[in-house]
Amino acid sequence: MHLVMIGGSDAGISAALRAGELDPGADVTVVLEDAYPNFSICGIPYYLSGEVTPWRNLAHRTVADLEAAGMRLRLVTTARRIDVPGRKLLITTAAGGEEVLSYDKLIVGTGAVPVLPAIIGVAGHGALGPAAGVHLLHSMGDTFAVMRTLEQAAPASAVIVGAGYIGLEMADALTVRGLAVTQMEQLPEVLPTVDPQLGALVHGELASRGVELLTGTTVHAITKAPRGGAGRLDVAATAADGSAVTRAADMVLVVVGVRPETTLAAEAGAALGVKGAIAVDPGMRTGLPDVFAAGDCVITHHRLLGMTYLPLGTTAHKQGRVAGENALGGNRAFAGSLGTQVVKIFDQAAARTGLRDHEAEAAGFDPVTVQSAADDHKAYYPGSHRITMRVTGDRVTRRLLGLQLFGHKNAEIAKRIDIAATAIFHAMTVDGLSDLDLSYTPPLGSPWDAVQIAAQAWIRQAQGVRA
Ligand SMILES: Cc1cc2nc3c(=O)[nH]c(=O)nc-3n(C[C@H](O)[C@H](O)[C@H](O)COP(=O)(O)OP(=O)(O)OC[C@H]3O[C@@H](n4cnc5c(N)ncnc54)[C@H](O)[C@@H]3O)c2cc1C
């Protein structure tokens, strides 16, 4: 049995590890375009900030670890074409030649690529690129290019286009490095994956650290600045009221989201689904004989929404594991995502799981969202922090649908979002969340944990709504 994985990141490597675990004798080959298998690209902002060095420490496992786990790595090797009936993969090797790999089962883990917005200087004719200080950020190659700019051009200022979680992590990272950062976001508030009430708190944290935030601002051109200007580049944008906004900067980072990389699978005949991602069943089967797919290149099965597209590392690991097991003849199913995520912004953290009001409504629920606040531990013990919480539940069934949190990075925001994720995963009610037996000691918690206080605030309001 020869298993071939295309892609050496979270999905491809998880699949290979699972296959090796189940059948140490399995013949497993991982084909990847670059030379950095199993790197934690989620850690890139912390390498660029200077907090994690050297870059090799971003590897979840070394090449030697991976080979010891039983896989053969084909680095700097590009998969070009899948011959589905012949079960063959055409590759371009590191030396530049062509080769054909036969497989019994194939797992496509080609991931995602950054969205290139239609901004002059970023996409199309006249795109400036890293040498001029205009960067995208997804791969280790992109990371090295940003680091080259930071080290060789010694920029004093940066504009970040986009204020999603990666843009925010990079605003934090570049500020920590000493750059003056301006962040431009076309939506009315930063971190649009949470409600604007929490986005405003994130906004406040960034502003208090000196990040200039221009929301409702759409960038349309990045051009080289004339010599003697305030920066190497000029960024031209339009504010929500139609007025022109310009900023000079030494570097620009464009981080406005990703799209699934599906070219290979689509050309081989795989069906595409939500957002153009590869359609797979919960067993990660593409519908093409002997071809599985996992990670950022596939649609995401969501426990509350059905099918969606939610590219996250945590999901890619789980889907890859399922694909690896099923490629060996198993019958595992991906249990489904809840979009659980957390991000650190300087000393604060924001997190969400499940659905927000408008998402729940679109999915046929009758949602109500209630905001409340509580201390992470007893306020009389030093170092307590206030957490702002937004619970979404169904008015009729009282089912817990979502939780959003904002609070200090030491306030166990991740642990608390995971309590709610566990509750939603098991279809609990908001009342059930309030009833959970959670731990307590004054330096670390309260007799009612903050998430239970949030649940009780929801229950009070829901009862009011019902009356
Ligand atoms: C800066 C940053 C921070 C992030 N932070 C978080 C976080 O905190 N939490 C979280 O859950 N997620 C985070 N993510 C998202 C997470 O990293 C991705 O969801 C995850 O890496 C997806 O893994 P993947 O294996 O599906 O795809 P990718 O990581 O995109 O990897 C795709 C792989 O396929 C290879 N490939 C593609 N085409 C070919 C081809 N034709 N031939 C050979 N090889 C090919 C690539 O070289 C690569 O090895 C972050 C992402 C970034 C960029």
The ligand as a MOL file (V3000), in Angstrom:
LIG
                    3D

  0  0  0     0  0            999 V3000
M  V30 BEGIN CTAB
M  V30 COUNTS 53 58 0 0 0
M  V30 BEGIN ATOM
M  V30 1 C 0.2890 33.8400 10.1130 0
M  V30 2 C -0.7300 32.7490 10.3370 0
M  V30 3 C -1.2070 32.5130 11.6140 0
M  V30 4 C -2.1550 31.5120 11.8370 0
M  V30 5 N -2.5900 31.3020 13.1150 0
M  V30 6 C -3.4830 30.3120 13.3540 0
M  V30 7 C -3.8990 30.0360 14.6760 0
M  V30 8 O -3.4540 30.7050 15.6420 0
M  V30 9 N -4.7930 29.0310 14.8850 0
M  V30 10 C -5.2830 28.2740 13.8530 0
M  V30 11 O -6.0830 27.3610 14.0910 0
M  V30 12 N -4.8910 28.5150 12.5710 0
M  V30 13 C -4.0110 29.5030 12.3000 0
M  V30 14 N -3.5850 29.7320 11.0090 0
M  V30 15 C -4.1460 28.9300 9.9140 0
M  V30 16 C -3.4110 27.6040 9.7800 0
M  V30 17 O -2.0440 27.8530 9.7080 0
M  V30 18 C -3.9160 26.8580 8.5500 0
M  V30 19 O -5.2900 26.6250 8.7150 0
M  V30 20 C -3.1870 25.5300 8.3630 0
M  V30 21 O -1.8060 25.7280 8.1980 0
M  V30 22 C -3.7350 24.7670 7.1700 0
M  V30 23 O -2.9580 23.6400 6.9580 0
M  V30 24 P -3.0000 22.8710 5.5670 0
M  V30 25 O -2.0890 21.7020 5.7000 0
M  V30 26 O -4.3950 22.6020 5.1600 0
M  V30 27 O -2.4760 23.8960 4.4740 0
M  V30 28 P -1.1900 24.8820 4.3220 0
M  V30 29 O -0.6020 25.2040 5.6550 0
M  V30 30 O -1.6510 25.9700 3.4470 0
M  V30 31 O -0.1450 23.9650 3.5660 0
M  V30 32 C -0.2990 23.5330 2.2510 0
M  V30 33 C 0.8660 22.6620 1.8840 0
M  V30 34 O 0.6820 22.2060 0.5560 0
M  V30 35 C 1.8640 22.4200 -0.2090 0
M  V30 36 N 1.4410 22.4760 -1.6140 0
M  V30 37 C 0.4490 23.2240 -2.1650 0
M  V30 38 N 0.3430 22.9430 -3.4760 0
M  V30 39 C 1.2640 21.9790 -3.7510 0
M  V30 40 C 1.6430 21.2760 -4.9240 0
M  V30 41 N 1.0240 21.4580 -6.0940 0
M  V30 42 N 2.6470 20.3670 -4.8290 0
M  V30 43 C 3.2600 20.1320 -3.6440 0
M  V30 44 N 2.9400 20.7720 -2.5160 0
M  V30 45 C 1.9590 21.6770 -2.5710 0
M  V30 46 C 2.4580 23.6570 0.4050 0
M  V30 47 O 3.8120 23.8000 0.0900 0
M  V30 48 C 2.2190 23.3540 1.8890 0
M  V30 49 O 3.1840 22.4470 2.3600 0
M  V30 50 C -2.6320 30.7330 10.7450 0
M  V30 51 C -2.1500 30.9640 9.4470 0
M  V30 52 C -1.2030 31.9570 9.2450 0
M  V30 53 C -0.6810 32.1960 7.8440 0
M  V30 END ATOM
M  V30 BEGIN BOND
M  V30 1 1 1 2
M  V30 2 1 2 3
M  V30 3 2 2 52
M  V30 4 2 3 4
M  V30 5 1 4 5
M  V30 6 1 4 50
M  V30 7 2 5 6
M  V30 8 1 6 7
M  V30 9 1 6 13
M  V30 10 2 7 8
M  V30 11 1 7 9
M  V30 12 1 9 10
M  V30 13 2 10 11
M  V30 14 1 10 12
M  V30 15 2 12 13
M  V30 16 1 13 14
M  V30 17 1 14 15
M  V30 18 1 14 50
M  V30 19 1 15 16
M  V30 20 1 16 17
M  V30 21 1 16 18
M  V30 22 1 18 19
M  V30 23 1 18 20
M  V30 24 1 20 21
M  V30 25 1 20 22
M  V30 26 1 22 23
M  V30 27 1 23 24
M  V30 28 2 24 25
M  V30 29 1 24 26
M  V30 30 1 24 27
M  V30 31 1 27 28
M  V30 32 2 28 29
M  V30 33 1 28 30
M  V30 34 1 28 31
M  V30 35 1 31 32
M  V30 36 1 32 33
M  V30 37 1 33 34
M  V30 38 1 33 48
M  V30 39 1 34 35
M  V30 40 1 35 36
M  V30 41 1 35 46
M  V30 42 1 36 37
M  V30 43 1 36 45
M  V30 44 2 37 38
M  V30 45 1 38 39
M  V30 46 1 39 40
M  V30 47 2 39 45
M  V30 48 1 40 41
M  V30 49 2 40 42
M  V30 50 1 42 43
M  V30 51 2 43 44
M  V30 52 1 44 45
M  V30 53 1 46 47
M  V30 54 1 46 48
M  V30 55 1 48 49
M  V30 56 2 50 51
M  V30 57 1 51 52
M  V30 58 1 52 53
M  V30 END BOND
M  V30 END CTAB
M  END
